[in-house]
Amino acid sequence: MQATSRDDADVIVVGAGPGGSATAHYCAAAGLSVLLLEKAAFPRDKICGDGLTPRAVAELVRMGVPTGVDAGWIRNEGLRVVAGGRRWELPWPDLASYPSYGLARSRQNLDHTLAEHAVRTGAELRQRTAVTGPLLEERTGRVVGVRARAVDDAGRRTGEETTYRAPVVVAADGVSSRFATALGLEKREDRPVGVAVRTYFTTPRHDDAWMESHLELWDGEPGRSNLLPGYGWIFALGDGTANVGLGSVSSSPARQSRAGVDYKDLFARWMANTPAEWGFTPENQIAPVRGAALPMGFNRSPLYTRGMLLVGDSGGMVSPFNGEGIAYALQAGRVAADVIAQARTRSTPAARERALARYPRTMREDLGGYYTLGRYFVRLIEHPEIMRLCTRYGLPRPVVMKFVLKLLSDCYEPRGGDWVDRVIAGLTRVVPAS
Ligand SMILES: Cc1cc2nc3c(=O)[nH]c(=O)nc-3n(C[C@H](O)[C@H](O)[C@H](O)COP(=O)(O)OP(=O)(O)OC[C@H]3O[C@@H](n4cnc5c(N)ncnc54)[C@H](O)[C@@H]3O)c2cc1C
């Protein structure tokens, strides 16, 4: 995979979301020439909750992205859980491996910041460049580049199709990953999937210090009205607004489509019953309710094949426990860049392939056990009666709360720590990582 004179870069990254920008940043930092191709132009919107747990903050810190309040970030202290008519404030754990605060920032802003960061490190970003498919070596079927065309802000073609060549290509093109699909890598039917919608409101509580999570959604008075099928969030953004959304998770795409939930209707019913102090009225809503799928638990595989790596949502890396995907996309970009940089130093094609093949292995070792636990968790909570029992009898116990917070946010000491950390780390090691 040495770049030759015919190549345009050492590595091409398709998509400049968090996964693509992290990959581009780390590859450039390792001295590789990087072409980062993005179909949109920044700043651009992305449907998301905009919440970053301490795990995601740790990845930003590792990348050298400034995360201070002076750089425009709003910090949060932990999770406020609302369930069974009660609320608990659970501070983020105090750990050696992660900071004890989370962040929130609109994706319009975050993704722009990350792409600029990758450019500052040395990556070349080409915006309004839509990749239309892989460029394959005829004899081997190996990916040796991409086909792409210039597009305008509406995605309309504005130029002729061109090709860009590189010995390795990273598909970080999100949940639909046309690039992976073009190579025959379909989504797995045996992995959980989430669906969520969100919008923005102006609110007097825009600087709330907690990420609020509603485990039960009622269409009237809690306990005396209908329980709606889903979980909600309110993430204050500190800029006069909050990101408000809800979603649900199913153990398979088939179950998800059978559920046939109308999320926009659900959202309207939930909003009509949120406390007045948030100000979630139609006049304060500043964006449409928009939804998207959350691909979970490595729902596309293999993560490496024929010169192409999958990073982030394209490889289905959202956590089945909490719907968080940014931290994992950043982590995958870091690991992918490392194997690409290592592979480049090997002198034979076989040695380079061995180095690249370490990517899926490392990702599985790091996250496979945790995602397997997440699949068990989804199978449990998709039964509302089990969920209700857990929130009624489990959550009020401090020790259960501590365990749940660390498990659901994936913020525990991987080695050492207290007994809760050791139990979670032990569980992730004993379950099969597939
Ligand atoms: C409603 C909702 C709420 C969520 N809330 C949270 C949350 O609060 N916290 C959290 O951590 N995660 C959340 N997630 C998950 C999170 O949004 C994703 O996991 C994350 O965006 C994955 O990053 P990525 O870089 O892999 O993909 P993306 O962010 O999807 O980026 C892909 C990029 O590729 C570009 N692209 C696509 N196709 C092409 C092409 N052909 N050519 C060139 N460029 C292309 C796209 O324009 C985009 O910029 C949420 C998801 C949803 C749907």
The ligand as a MOL file (V3000), in Angstrom:
LIG
                    3D

  0  0  0     0  0            999 V3000
M  V30 BEGIN CTAB
M  V30 COUNTS 53 58 0 0 0
M  V30 BEGIN ATOM
M  V30 1 C -31.4280 11.4320 16.4450 0
M  V30 2 C -30.0210 11.0190 16.7800 0
M  V30 3 C -29.4620 11.4210 17.9880 0
M  V30 4 C -28.1370 11.0730 18.3030 0
M  V30 5 N -27.6000 11.5650 19.4590 0
M  V30 6 C -26.3020 11.3240 19.7370 0
M  V30 7 C -25.6890 11.9410 20.8620 0
M  V30 8 O -26.3000 12.7450 21.5910 0
M  V30 9 N -24.3890 11.6370 21.1280 0
M  V30 10 C -23.6760 10.7900 20.3420 0
M  V30 11 O -22.5110 10.5390 20.6490 0
M  V30 12 N -24.2270 10.2180 19.2490 0
M  V30 13 C -25.5070 10.4740 18.9100 0
M  V30 14 N -26.0610 9.9480 17.7700 0
M  V30 15 C -25.2140 9.1060 16.9010 0
M  V30 16 C -24.2350 9.9670 16.0960 0
M  V30 17 O -24.9520 10.9730 15.4110 0
M  V30 18 C -23.4370 9.1230 15.0910 0
M  V30 19 O -23.0160 7.9330 15.6820 0
M  V30 20 C -22.2230 9.8900 14.5460 0
M  V30 21 O -22.6300 10.9820 13.7660 0
M  V30 22 C -21.3260 8.9760 13.6930 0
M  V30 23 O -20.3020 9.7290 13.0870 0
M  V30 24 P -19.7060 9.2890 11.6630 0
M  V30 25 O -18.5500 10.1920 11.4070 0
M  V30 26 O -19.5030 7.8400 11.6250 0
M  V30 27 O -20.8860 9.5690 10.6100 0
M  V30 28 P -21.6330 10.9150 10.2450 0
M  V30 29 O -21.6270 11.8340 11.3770 0
M  V30 30 O -22.9430 10.4930 9.6660 0
M  V30 31 O -20.7610 11.5500 9.0820 0
M  V30 32 C -20.7400 11.0140 7.7880 0
M  V30 33 C -20.2440 12.0970 6.8430 0
M  V30 34 O -20.0590 11.5170 5.5520 0
M  V30 35 C -20.5740 12.4010 4.5540 0
M  V30 36 N -20.9120 11.5820 3.4040 0
M  V30 37 C -21.8860 10.6440 3.3100 0
M  V30 38 N -21.8750 10.0840 2.0830 0
M  V30 39 C -20.8690 10.6790 1.3950 0
M  V30 40 C -20.3710 10.5430 0.0630 0
M  V30 41 N -20.9240 9.6700 -0.7930 0
M  V30 42 N -19.3410 11.3130 -0.3220 0
M  V30 43 C -18.7710 12.2020 0.5370 0
M  V30 44 N -19.2130 12.3880 1.8080 0
M  V30 45 C -20.2440 11.6280 2.2290 0
M  V30 46 C -21.7820 13.0390 5.2540 0
M  V30 47 O -22.1580 14.2460 4.6170 0
M  V30 48 C -21.2360 13.2430 6.6630 0
M  V30 49 O -20.5700 14.4690 6.7990 0
M  V30 50 C -27.3760 10.2650 17.4140 0
M  V30 51 C -27.9400 9.8530 16.2060 0
M  V30 52 C -29.2430 10.2190 15.8900 0
M  V30 53 C -29.8250 9.7710 14.5720 0
M  V30 END ATOM
M  V30 BEGIN BOND
M  V30 1 1 1 2
M  V30 2 1 2 3
M  V30 3 2 2 52
M  V30 4 2 3 4
M  V30 5 1 4 5
M  V30 6 1 4 50
M  V30 7 2 5 6
M  V30 8 1 6 7
M  V30 9 1 6 13
M  V30 10 2 7 8
M  V30 11 1 7 9
M  V30 12 1 9 10
M  V30 13 2 10 11
M  V30 14 1 10 12
M  V30 15 2 12 13
M  V30 16 1 13 14
M  V30 17 1 14 15
M  V30 18 1 14 50
M  V30 19 1 15 16
M  V30 20 1 16 17
M  V30 21 1 16 18
M  V30 22 1 18 19
M  V30 23 1 18 20
M  V30 24 1 20 21
M  V30 25 1 20 22
M  V30 26 1 22 23
M  V30 27 1 23 24
M  V30 28 2 24 25
M  V30 29 1 24 26
M  V30 30 1 24 27
M  V30 31 1 27 28
M  V30 32 2 28 29
M  V30 33 1 28 30
M  V30 34 1 28 31
M  V30 35 1 31 32
M  V30 36 1 32 33
M  V30 37 1 33 34
M  V30 38 1 33 48
M  V30 39 1 34 35
M  V30 40 1 35 36
M  V30 41 1 35 46
M  V30 42 1 36 37
M  V30 43 1 36 45
M  V30 44 2 37 38
M  V30 45 1 38 39
M  V30 46 1 39 40
M  V30 47 2 39 45
M  V30 48 1 40 41
M  V30 49 2 40 42
M  V30 50 1 42 43
M  V30 51 2 43 44
M  V30 52 1 44 45
M  V30 53 1 46 47
M  V30 54 1 46 48
M  V30 55 1 48 49
M  V30 56 2 50 51
M  V30 57 1 51 52
M  V30 58 1 52 53
M  V30 END BOND
M  V30 END CTAB
M  END
